[in-house]
């Protein structure tokens, strides 16, 4: 059994950033969350502080012109409206936390998807580091282009609210953070046509993703912008709590990062997606100071049964897994909540 002191050595920020690469293709990771659309953060009375002056907008950080990011078209989408996916993370057999992900049609604007993610550390890890985050991205149904990202990061005593707005006309992104004490931080970015974590995941997973492919995606999350490379490493058969699957293994890497230096973290991340028409992420692994953190898909509800293709493998490849990951789970939810 590993002690609390050993768990303390795992830097949650490092894990979070490593999983951001996975989130961009799996939409599941230890990352961040949101406040209601169009609303300013409303701190608790105990946390209220005198309003601070809003700083002038900073000079935008430009996307380097030599990155040559392809303009992908959406293919078959991996997620269904109202579907909920639950991932459980562990380190050295110690439960680390869980992520609950839902994709729904936006009730206020039927032209938008809303992707939402709730993150919580386990009671064991929570003794030394408690994270209760919520993340939401609204993005266009047809093009998958993001409209806004909203984040609430509640980690130990820190409480930050982010709102990110995409201006397609000016090709600018403005990210505004308000902390527990009311301090405002603004970051601006320009150039390119970035996706968000949910829209990026949908776009990436909708591509053919054949072994040997090397794709490139411009992803924005919170106050940082990433250009990820996604190397399709090959096919592997893996076993999880949901069964045994033939999968495609993805190895992401950071090509460019607007701020910080977490390149090694993304290189030590791998994602396994089902080797079928859906490309459902079933496992994510990220290296930490000792060993790996794994996040496995453990539950899918609100989806049609049999959504994973159980046959029709291309000639020369091993048969696809015949285990239905929805078998024995609750029937699809009726009247799934929408924003």
Secondary structure as a PSIPRED ss2 file (coil, helix, strand):
# PSIPRED VFORMAT (PSIPRED V4.0)

   1 X C   1.000  0.000  0.000
   2 X C   1.000  0.000  0.000
   3 X C   1.000  0.000  0.000
   4 X H   0.000  1.000  0.000
   5 X H   0.000  1.000  0.000
   6 X H   0.000  1.000  0.000
   7 X H   0.000  1.000  0.000
   8 X H   0.000  1.000  0.000
   9 X C   1.000  0.000  0.000
  10 X C   1.000  0.000  0.000
  11 X C   1.000  0.000  0.000
  12 X H   0.000  1.000  0.000
  13 X H   0.000  1.000  0.000
  14 X H   0.000  1.000  0.000
  15 X H   0.000  1.000  0.000
  16 X H   0.000  1.000  0.000
  17 X H   0.000  1.000  0.000
  18 X H   0.000  1.000  0.000
  19 X H   0.000  1.000  0.000
  20 X H   0.000  1.000  0.000
  21 X H   0.000  1.000  0.000
  22 X H   0.000  1.000  0.000
  23 X H   0.000  1.000  0.000
  24 X H   0.000  1.000  0.000
  25 X H   0.000  1.000  0.000
  26 X H   0.000  1.000  0.000
  27 X C   1.000  0.000  0.000
  28 X C   1.000  0.000  0.000
  29 X C   1.000  0.000  0.000
  30 X C   1.000  0.000  0.000
  31 X C   1.000  0.000  0.000
  32 X C   1.000  0.000  0.000
  33 X C   1.000  0.000  0.000
  34 X C   1.000  0.000  0.000
  35 X C   1.000  0.000  0.000
  36 X C   1.000  0.000  0.000
  37 X C   1.000  0.000  0.000
  38 X C   1.000  0.000  0.000
  39 X C   1.000  0.000  0.000
  40 X C   1.000  0.000  0.000
  41 X C   1.000  0.000  0.000
  42 X C   1.000  0.000  0.000
  43 X C   1.000  0.000  0.000
  44 X C   1.000  0.000  0.000
  45 X H   0.000  1.000  0.000
  46 X H   0.000  1.000  0.000
  47 X H   0.000  1.000  0.000
  48 X C   1.000  0.000  0.000
  49 X C   1.000  0.000  0.000
  50 X C   1.000  0.000  0.000
  51 X C   1.000  0.000  0.000
  52 X C   1.000  0.000  0.000
  53 X C   1.000  0.000  0.000
  54 X C   1.000  0.000  0.000
  55 X C   1.000  0.000  0.000
  56 X C   1.000  0.000  0.000
  57 X C   1.000  0.000  0.000
  58 X C   1.000  0.000  0.000
  59 X C   1.000  0.000  0.000
  60 X C   1.000  0.000  0.000
  61 X E   0.000  0.000  1.000
  62 X E   0.000  0.000  1.000
  63 X C   1.000  0.000  0.000
  64 X C   1.000  0.000  0.000
  65 X C   1.000  0.000  0.000
  66 X C   1.000  0.000  0.000
  67 X C   1.000  0.000  0.000
  68 X C   1.000  0.000  0.000
  69 X C   1.000  0.000  0.000
  70 X C   1.000  0.000  0.000
  71 X C   1.000  0.000  0.000
  72 X C   1.000  0.000  0.000
  73 X C   1.000  0.000  0.000
  74 X C   1.000  0.000  0.000
  75 X C   1.000  0.000  0.000
  76 X C   1.000  0.000  0.000
  77 X C   1.000  0.000  0.000
  78 X C   1.000  0.000  0.000
  79 X C   1.000  0.000  0.000
  80 X C   1.000  0.000  0.000
  81 X C   1.000  0.000  0.000
  82 X C   1.000  0.000  0.000
  83 X E   0.000  0.000  1.000
  84 X E   0.000  0.000  1.000
  85 X E   0.000  0.000  1.000
  86 X E   0.000  0.000  1.000
  87 X E   0.000  0.000  1.000
  88 X E   0.000  0.000  1.000
  89 X E   0.000  0.000  1.000
  90 X E   0.000  0.000  1.000
  91 X E   0.000  0.000  1.000
  92 X C   1.000  0.000  0.000
  93 X C   1.000  0.000  0.000
  94 X E   0.000  0.000  1.000
  95 X E   0.000  0.000  1.000
  96 X E   0.000  0.000  1.000
  97 X E   0.000  0.000  1.000
  98 X E   0.000  0.000  1.000
  99 X E   0.000  0.000  1.000
 100 X E   0.000  0.000  1.000
 101 X E   0.000  0.000  1.000
 102 X E   0.000  0.000  1.000
 103 X E   0.000  0.000  1.000
 104 X E   0.000  0.000  1.000
 105 X E   0.000  0.000  1.000
 106 X C   1.000  0.000  0.000
 107 X C   1.000  0.000  0.000
 108 X C   1.000  0.000  0.000
 109 X C   1.000  0.000  0.000
 110 X C   1.000  0.000  0.000
 111 X C   1.000  0.000  0.000
 112 X E   0.000  0.000  1.000
 113 X E   0.000  0.000  1.000
 114 X E   0.000  0.000  1.000
 115 X E   0.000  0.000  1.000
 116 X E   0.000  0.000  1.000
 117 X E   0.000  0.000  1.000
 118 X E   0.000  0.000  1.000
 119 X E   0.000  0.000  1.000
 120 X E   0.000  0.000  1.000
 121 X E   0.000  0.000  1.000
 122 X C   1.000  0.000  0.000
 123 X H   0.000  1.000  0.000
 124 X H   0.000  1.000  0.000
 125 X H   0.000  1.000  0.000
 126 X H   0.000  1.000  0.000
 127 X C   1.000  0.000  0.000
 128 X C   1.000  0.000  0.000
 129 X C   1.000  0.000  0.000
 130 X C   1.000  0.000  0.000
 131 X E   0.000  0.000  1.000
 132 X E   0.000  0.000  1.000
 133 X E   0.000  0.000  1.000
 134 X E   0.000  0.000  1.000
 135 X E   0.000  0.000  1.000
 136 X E   0.000  0.000  1.000
 137 X E   0.000  0.000  1.000
 138 X E   0.000  0.000  1.000
 139 X E   0.000  0.000  1.000
 140 X E   0.000  0.000  1.000
 141 X C   1.000  0.000  0.000
 142 X C   1.000  0.000  0.000
 143 X C   1.000  0.000  0.000
 144 X C   1.000  0.000  0.000
 145 X C   1.000  0.000  0.000
 146 X E   0.000  0.000  1.000
 147 X E   0.000  0.000  1.000
 148 X E   0.000  0.000  1.000
 149 X E   0.000  0.000  1.000
 150 X E   0.000  0.000  1.000
 151 X E   0.000  0.000  1.000
 152 X E   0.000  0.000  1.000
 153 X E   0.000  0.000  1.000
 154 X E   0.000  0.000  1.000
 155 X E   0.000  0.000  1.000
 156 X C   1.000  0.000  0.000
 157 X C   1.000  0.000  0.000
 158 X E   0.000  0.000  1.000
 159 X E   0.000  0.000  1.000
 160 X E   0.000  0.000  1.000
 161 X E   0.000  0.000  1.000
 162 X E   0.000  0.000  1.000
 163 X E   0.000  0.000  1.000
 164 X E   0.000  0.000  1.000
 165 X E   0.000  0.000  1.000
 166 X E   0.000  0.000  1.000
 167 X E   0.000  0.000  1.000
 168 X C   1.000  0.000  0.000
 169 X C   1.000  0.000  0.000
 170 X C   1.000  0.000  0.000
 171 X C   1.000  0.000  0.000
 172 X E   0.000  0.000  1.000
 173 X E   0.000  0.000  1.000
 174 X E   0.000  0.000  1.000
 175 X E   0.000  0.000  1.000
 176 X E   0.000  0.000  1.000
 177 X E   0.000  0.000  1.000
 178 X E   0.000  0.000  1.000
 179 X E   0.000  0.000  1.000
 180 X C   1.000  0.000  0.000
 181 X C   1.000  0.000  0.000
 182 X C   1.000  0.000  0.000
 183 X C   1.000  0.000  0.000
 184 X E   0.000  0.000  1.000
 185 X E   0.000  0.000  1.000
 186 X E   0.000  0.000  1.000
 187 X E   0.000  0.000  1.000
 188 X E   0.000  0.000  1.000
 189 X E   0.000  0.000  1.000
 190 X E   0.000  0.000  1.000
 191 X C   1.000  0.000  0.000
 192 X C   1.000  0.000  0.000
 193 X C   1.000  0.000  0.000
 194 X C   1.000  0.000  0.000
 195 X E   0.000  0.000  1.000
 196 X E   0.000  0.000  1.000
 197 X H   0.000  1.000  0.000
 198 X H   0.000  1.000  0.000
 199 X H   0.000  1.000  0.000
 200 X H   0.000  1.000  0.000
 201 X H   0.000  1.000  0.000
 202 X H   0.000  1.000  0.000
 203 X H   0.000  1.000  0.000
 204 X H   0.000  1.000  0.000
 205 X H   0.000  1.000  0.000
 206 X C   1.000  0.000  0.000
 207 X C   1.000  0.000  0.000
 208 X C   1.000  0.000  0.000
 209 X C   1.000  0.000  0.000
 210 X C   1.000  0.000  0.000
 211 X C   1.000  0.000  0.000
 212 X C   1.000  0.000  0.000
 213 X C   1.000  0.000  0.000
 214 X E   0.000  0.000  1.000
 215 X E   0.000  0.000  1.000
 216 X E   0.000  0.000  1.000
 217 X E   0.000  0.000  1.000
 218 X E   0.000  0.000  1.000
 219 X E   0.000  0.000  1.000
 220 X E   0.000  0.000  1.000
 221 X E   0.000  0.000  1.000
 222 X C   1.000  0.000  0.000
 223 X C   1.000  0.000  0.000
 224 X E   0.000  0.000  1.000
 225 X E   0.000  0.000  1.000
 226 X E   0.000  0.000  1.000
 227 X E   0.000  0.000  1.000
 228 X E   0.000  0.000  1.000
 229 X E   0.000  0.000  1.000
 230 X E   0.000  0.000  1.000
 231 X E   0.000  0.000  1.000
 232 X E   0.000  0.000  1.000
 233 X E   0.000  0.000  1.000
 234 X E   0.000  0.000  1.000
 235 X E   0.000  0.000  1.000
 236 X E   0.000  0.000  1.000
 237 X E   0.000  0.000  1.000
 238 X E   0.000  0.000  1.000
 239 X E   0.000  0.000  1.000
 240 X E   0.000  0.000  1.000
 241 X C   1.000  0.000  0.000
 242 X C   1.000  0.000  0.000
 243 X E   0.000  0.000  1.000
 244 X E   0.000  0.000  1.000
 245 X E   0.000  0.000  1.000
 246 X E   0.000  0.000  1.000
 247 X E   0.000  0.000  1.000
 248 X E   0.000  0.000  1.000
 249 X E   0.000  0.000  1.000
 250 X E   0.000  0.000  1.000
 251 X E   0.000  0.000  1.000
 252 X E   0.000  0.000  1.000
 253 X E   0.000  0.000  1.000
 254 X E   0.000  0.000  1.000
 255 X E   0.000  0.000  1.000
 256 X E   0.000  0.000  1.000
 257 X E   0.000  0.000  1.000
 258 X C   1.000  0.000  0.000
 259 X C   1.000  0.000  0.000
 260 X C   1.000  0.000  0.000
 261 X C   1.000  0.000  0.000
 262 X C   1.000  0.000  0.000
 263 X H   0.000  1.000  0.000
 264 X H   0.000  1.000  0.000
 265 X H   0.000  1.000  0.000
 266 X H   0.000  1.000  0.000
 267 X H   0.000  1.000  0.000
 268 X C   1.000  0.000  0.000
 269 X E   0.000  0.000  1.000
 270 X E   0.000  0.000  1.000
 271 X E   0.000  0.000  1.000
 272 X E   0.000  0.000  1.000
 273 X E   0.000  0.000  1.000
 274 X E   0.000  0.000  1.000
 275 X C   1.000  0.000  0.000
 276 X C   1.000  0.000  0.000
 277 X C   1.000  0.000  0.000
 278 X C   1.000  0.000  0.000
 279 X C   1.000  0.000  0.000
 280 X C   1.000  0.000  0.000
 281 X E   0.000  0.000  1.000
 282 X E   0.000  0.000  1.000
 283 X E   0.000  0.000  1.000
 284 X E   0.000  0.000  1.000
 285 X E   0.000  0.000  1.000
 286 X E   0.000  0.000  1.000
 287 X E   0.000  0.000  1.000
 288 X C   1.000  0.000  0.000
 289 X C   1.000  0.000  0.000
 290 X C   1.000  0.000  0.000
 291 X C   1.000  0.000  0.000
 292 X E   0.000  0.000  1.000
 293 X E   0.000  0.000  1.000
 294 X E   0.000  0.000  1.000
 295 X E   0.000  0.000  1.000
 296 X E   0.000  0.000  1.000
 297 X E   0.000  0.000  1.000
 298 X E   0.000  0.000  1.000
 299 X E   0.000  0.000  1.000
 300 X E   0.000  0.000  1.000
 301 X E   0.000  0.000  1.000
 302 X C   1.000  0.000  0.000
 303 X C   1.000  0.000  0.000
 304 X C   1.000  0.000  0.000
 305 X C   1.000  0.000  0.000
 306 X C   1.000  0.000  0.000
 307 X C   1.000  0.000  0.000
 308 X C   1.000  0.000  0.000
 309 X C   1.000  0.000  0.000
 310 X C   1.000  0.000  0.000
 311 X C   1.000  0.000  0.000
 312 X C   1.000  0.000  0.000
 313 X C   1.000  0.000  0.000
 314 X C   1.000  0.000  0.000
 315 X C   1.000  0.000  0.000
 316 X C   1.000  0.000  0.000
 317 X C   1.000  0.000  0.000
 318 X C   1.000  0.000  0.000
 319 X C   1.000  0.000  0.000
 320 X C   1.000  0.000  0.000
 321 X C   1.000  0.000  0.000
 322 X C   1.000  0.000  0.000
 323 X C   1.000  0.000  0.000
 324 X C   1.000  0.000  0.000
 325 X C   1.000  0.000  0.000
 326 X C   1.000  0.000  0.000
 327 X C   1.000  0.000  0.000
 328 X C   1.000  0.000  0.000
 329 X C   1.000  0.000  0.000
 330 X C   1.000  0.000  0.000
 331 X C   1.000  0.000  0.000
 332 X C   1.000  0.000  0.000
 333 X C   1.000  0.000  0.000
 334 X C   1.000  0.000  0.000
 335 X C   1.000  0.000  0.000
 336 X C   1.000  0.000  0.000
 337 X C   1.000  0.000  0.000
 338 X C   1.000  0.000  0.000
 339 X C   1.000  0.000  0.000
